[in-house]
Amino acid sequence: MSSKQVGVIGAIHLDRIAHADRPFKPDTSTPGKIMSRAGGVGANIARAMARLGMQPTMHGCLGDDADGAFLAKSLSECGINTSSIKTVADGRTGSYLALHNPDGTLFSAISDSEITSRVSFSEANPIPQALLNCDIWLCETNLEEETLLTLANSKGDHLLAADTVSIAKAPKLRPLLSQIDILFTNTDEATALLDCKPGEFSAEELAQQLAAKGIPTVLVSNANKPLALHCAGSTSSHTPFSVVPVDVTGAGDAFIAGFLYASCLNEAPHSAVKSGLASASITVEATGAAPETLSPQSLKARLLEHA
C-alpha cells in the first residue's frame, strides 16, 4: 500500500434504520427491525476507505453523549484515525432516522445534523496536525461554506478533493472551484453547482464545464448510466459494473473511496475510476454503506472479472 494518507473532513452521524414488517398505519406502532450504525457522508467514505486498508484520518464533531462515544469507538475499531475528532460539550451527536417500507423503499426520514456546522478552523482552533500530516484532504458539503473555503485556502501542497453530496448543498463549492483538485459529483448536483437547467447538458458536457473552472480531475456520475471523467484535457465515459443491487446506500461514498484508494497507489485517473466503480458495485450488492464484503481482495477480484 502507498504511504499516501487521506484526511476526511465531514459529517459523522448515528444512523437508525427501521424496516417495517408490514405497511405503516397512522397513530399506531408498526412491528419491524431497527438497526443502528455509523453514518454521515464523511464517515461513510472513511469507513469504506478503512475497509480497503487505507487507515484514513477522520475529522468532524461529535456530542458528549452516548451516541458520540459509540461512534468514536466504532470508527476507531474499523481502522480510522479518530485523534482529531472534536467532542462538543454542548452539542448533540448527529443522527439520521429512516423508516423503510416492507419492500425496502423509504417511507420517511429525519436528519439531525446541526453539529456538523460546528466543524470550523481558526487561529484559536487550527487545522489538527493529524490532517496536516495527510497528503489528500477530502471535504464534503455538509460542512459550512466558510469551513470549505478555509480548507481550500490552507491546502498548500495537499491535494484537495470534494464531494458535492446533494443538489441543495452543491453550490457551497462555487467560491472554491478553482482550488479543488478532484471533484466528485453527479449530473443533478453538477447542474445545481453550475446553475444550469436540469437536463440541459450531458454528464460529459457538465464535466467539461467544471474542468473549465480550473479543476484538474472531474468525475460526474449518472445513476446506472455511464460516468464522465475529465482529466488531462480530455473527457471519457465509463460504464458502471453490472450487478444486481440489494441496497444502493453508500454507493457514491464507496466510489470515492475506491478511486482514492487507487490514486494513493499512484494509478492514473482512467485506471482509478475502475477501482471506484468496482468498489461501488461490491457495496450495492450488500446492505448498508461500507459493508464487510468490501476489501482489497474483493476489489481486486471484481476488477479481474471486468478486465
C-alpha positions in Angstrom: 0.0 0.0 0.0 1.2 3.5 -0.8 2.3 5.7 2.1 -0.1 8.5 1.0 -2.6 9.3 3.6 -6.1 10.7 3.2 -7.9 13.0 5.7 -11.7 13.1 5.5 -13.5 16.2 6.9 -17.2 16.0 7.1 -20.4 14.6 8.8 -20.5 11.9 11.4 -23.9 10.6 12.2 -25.5 7.7 14.0 -27.9 6.1 11.5 -31.0 4.4 12.9 -32.7 2.4 10.2 -36.1 0.9 10.7 -37.5 -1.8 8.4 -41.3 -2.3 8.8 -42.7 -5.9 8.6 -46.0 -4.6 7.3 -47.4 -1.3 5.8 -47.3 1.7 8.1 -50.6 3.0 9.6 -51.0 6.4 11.3 -51.4 6.7 15.1 -50.1 3.3 15.9 -46.8 1.4 16.2 -45.5 -0.9 13.5 -43.6 -4.2 14.1 -40.2 -4.4 12.4 -36.5 -4.3 12.9 -34.3 -1.3 14.0 -30.6 -1.2 13.4 -28.0 1.4 14.5 -24.8 2.0 12.7 -22.2 4.7 11.9 -23.3 7.1 9.1 -22.8 10.5 7.7 -21.2 11.2 4.3 -17.7 11.8 5.6 -17.8 8.9 8.0 -19.2 6.5 5.3 -16.4 7.5 3.0 -13.8 7.0 5.7 -15.3 3.6 6.7 -15.1 2.4 3.0 -11.5 3.6 2.9 -10.8 1.6 6.1 -12.4 -1.5 4.5 -9.8 -1.1 1.7 -6.9 -0.9 4.3 -6.2 2.8 3.8 -6.2 3.9 7.5 -7.8 7.3 6.8 -7.9 10.2 9.3 -11.4 11.4 10.1 -12.2 14.9 11.3 -15.7 16.0 12.4 -17.7 16.8 15.5 -19.5 14.5 18.0 -21.6 15.4 21.0 -20.5 14.5 24.5 -23.2 11.8 24.7 -23.7 8.0 24.4 -24.1 8.2 20.6 -20.9 10.1 20.3 -19.0 7.6 22.4 -20.4 4.7 20.4 -19.4 6.4 17.1 -15.9 7.3 18.2 -15.3 3.7 19.4 -16.8 2.1 16.2 -14.8 4.3 13.8 -11.6 3.7 15.7 -12.2 -0.1 15.8 -12.6 -0.2 12.0 -9.2 1.3 11.4 -9.9 5.1 11.2 -7.6 7.6 12.9 -10.1 9.4 15.1 -7.5 11.5 17.0 -8.7 14.8 15.5 -12.4 14.3 16.0 -13.8 17.0 18.3 -16.2 16.4 21.1 -18.6 19.3 21.6 -19.7 19.5 25.2 -23.0 21.4 24.4 -23.6 19.6 21.1 -25.9 16.7 20.2 -24.3 14.0 18.1 -25.7 13.9 14.5 -28.5 11.4 13.9 -30.4 10.1 10.9 -33.7 8.2 11.4 -35.1 6.4 8.4 -38.4 4.4 8.2 -38.4 1.9 5.4 -41.5 0.1 4.0 -41.5 -3.7 3.8 -40.3 -3.6 0.2 -37.2 -1.5 1.3 -38.4 1.8 -0.1 -38.1 4.9 2.1 -41.3 5.9 3.9 -39.9 8.9 5.7 -36.7 10.1 7.3 -35.4 12.9 9.6 -31.8 14.2 9.7 -30.5 16.0 12.7 -27.0 17.3 11.6 -26.7 20.7 13.3 -23.5 19.6 15.0 -21.7 19.4 11.6 -21.9 23.2 11.4 -19.6 23.3 14.4 -16.7 21.9 12.3 -14.6 25.0 11.8 -11.0 26.2 11.8 -9.4 29.5 13.1 -6.3 30.8 14.8 -7.8 29.6 18.1 -8.9 26.3 16.6 -6.3 25.4 13.9 -6.4 22.5 11.5 -5.3 19.5 13.5 -1.8 18.1 13.0 -3.3 14.7 12.0 -4.9 16.3 9.0 -1.8 18.3 8.2 0.1 15.0 8.1 -2.2 13.7 5.3 -1.4 14.0 1.6 -5.0 14.3 0.4 -7.9 16.2 2.0 -11.4 15.1 1.1 -14.2 17.5 2.1 -17.9 17.3 1.6 -20.7 19.9 1.5 -22.3 19.1 4.8 -19.6 21.5 6.1 -20.3 25.2 6.2 -19.1 27.3 3.2 -16.7 29.2 5.4 -15.1 25.9 6.6 -14.7 24.7 3.0 -13.1 28.0 2.0 -10.7 27.8 4.9 -9.6 24.3 3.9 -9.1 25.4 0.3 -7.1 28.5 1.3 -5.0 26.3 3.7 -4.3 23.4 1.4 -0.8 24.3 0.4 0.8 21.1 -1.1 -2.2 19.0 -0.1 -4.4 17.6 -2.8 -8.0 18.8 -2.2 -10.9 16.5 -3.2 -14.5 17.5 -2.8 -17.9 15.7 -2.8 -21.0 17.8 -3.8 -23.3 15.5 -1.6 -26.7 16.9 -2.7 -28.4 19.3 -5.0 -29.1 21.8 -2.2 -25.6 21.8 -0.8 -23.5 21.5 -4.0 -23.5 25.4 -4.6 -21.4 25.8 -1.5 -18.4 24.8 -3.6 -18.7 27.7 -6.1 -16.3 30.0 -4.3 -13.5 27.4 -4.2 -13.9 25.5 -7.6 -10.5 26.7 -8.9 -8.8 25.3 -5.8 -10.3 21.8 -6.0 -8.0 19.1 -7.5 -10.6 16.3 -7.7 -14.4 16.8 -7.8 -16.9 14.0 -7.2 -20.4 14.9 -8.3 -23.4 13.6 -10.3 -25.5 15.1 -13.1 -28.1 16.7 -10.8 -25.6 18.1 -8.3 -23.3 19.4 -11.1 -26.3 21.1 -12.7 -27.0 22.9 -9.4 -23.4 23.8 -9.0 -23.2 25.3 -12.4 -26.7 26.9 -12.1 -27.9 25.2 -15.3 -31.3 24.0 -16.3 -31.9 20.3 -15.5 -31.3 18.1 -18.5 -29.6 20.9 -20.4 -26.2 19.2 -20.5 -24.9 15.6 -20.6 -22.6 14.2 -18.0 -19.6 14.7 -20.4 -20.6 18.4 -21.0 -21.0 19.0 -17.3 -17.6 17.5 -16.6 -16.1 19.8 -19.3 -17.7 22.9 -17.9 -16.5 22.2 -14.4 -13.0 21.4 -15.7 -13.1 24.9 -17.3 -13.4 26.3 -13.8 -9.9 25.1 -13.1 -10.5 21.6 -11.7 -7.9 19.1 -13.0 -10.0 16.0 -12.4 -13.8 15.9 -12.6 -16.0 12.9 -12.2 -19.7 13.1 -12.9 -21.8 10.1 -12.2 -25.3 9.5 -13.7 -27.0 6.7 -11.6 -26.5 3.5 -13.5 -25.6 5.3 -16.8 -22.0 5.9 -17.9 -19.9 8.1 -15.7 -18.0 11.0 -17.2 -14.3 11.6 -16.3 -12.5 14.7 -17.4 -8.8 14.9 -16.9 -5.6 15.9 -18.8 -7.7 17.9 -21.3 -9.9 15.0 -22.4 -13.3 13.5 -21.4 -14.1 9.8 -21.3 -17.1 7.7 -20.5 -17.1 4.7 -18.1 -20.0 2.3 -17.7 -20.8 1.1 -14.1 -20.3 -2.6 -13.5 -23.5 -4.6 -14.0 -24.7 -6.2 -10.7 -28.0 -6.9 -9.0 -28.3 -4.2 -6.3 -29.6 -5.1 -2.9 -29.1 -1.6 -1.3 -27.7 1.4 -3.0 -26.9 3.2 0.3 -23.3 4.3 0.2 -22.6 3.6 -3.4 -21.3 7.0 -4.1 -19.2 7.0 -0.9 -17.7 3.7 -1.9 -16.9 5.0 -5.4 -14.9 7.9 -3.9 -13.1 5.5 -1.5 -12.2 3.2 -4.4 -11.0 6.0 -6.6 -8.8 7.5 -3.9 -7.5 4.1 -2.9 -6.2 3.6 -6.5 -4.9 7.2 -6.6 -2.9 6.6 -3.4 -1.3 3.7 -5.3 -0.3 6.3 -7.9 -2.8 5.0 -10.5 -3.9 7.5 -13.2 -7.5 8.7 -13.1 -8.6 6.5 -16.0 -7.4 3.4 -14.0 -8.6 4.7 -10.6 -12.1 5.2 -12.0 -12.3 1.4 -12.5 -11.5 0.8 -8.8 -14.2 3.3 -7.9 -16.8 1.5 -10.0 -15.7 -1.9 -8.6 -15.9 -0.6 -5.0 -19.4 0.8 -5.7 -20.6 -2.4 -7.3 -19.4 -4.5 -4.3 -21.2 -2.1 -1.9 -24.6 -2.2 -3.6 -24.6 -6.0 -3.5 -24.7 -5.8 0.3 -26.8 -3.9 2.9 -25.6 -0.6 4.1 -22.6 1.6 3.4 -19.0 0.2 3.8 -20.1 -3.5 4.0 -17.7 -6.2 5.3 -17.6 -7.6 1.8 -15.6 -4.6 0.6 -11.8 -5.3 0.9 -8.7 -5.1 -1.2 -9.1 -8.7 -2.1 -12.7 -8.4 -3.3 -11.8 -5.2 -5.2 -9.0 -7.0 -7.0 -11.3 -9.9 -7.8 -14.0 -7.6 -9.1 -11.5 -5.7 -11.3 -10.3 -9.1 -12.8 -13.9 -10.0 -13.6 -14.3 -6.9 -15.6 -10.8 -6.7 -17.1 
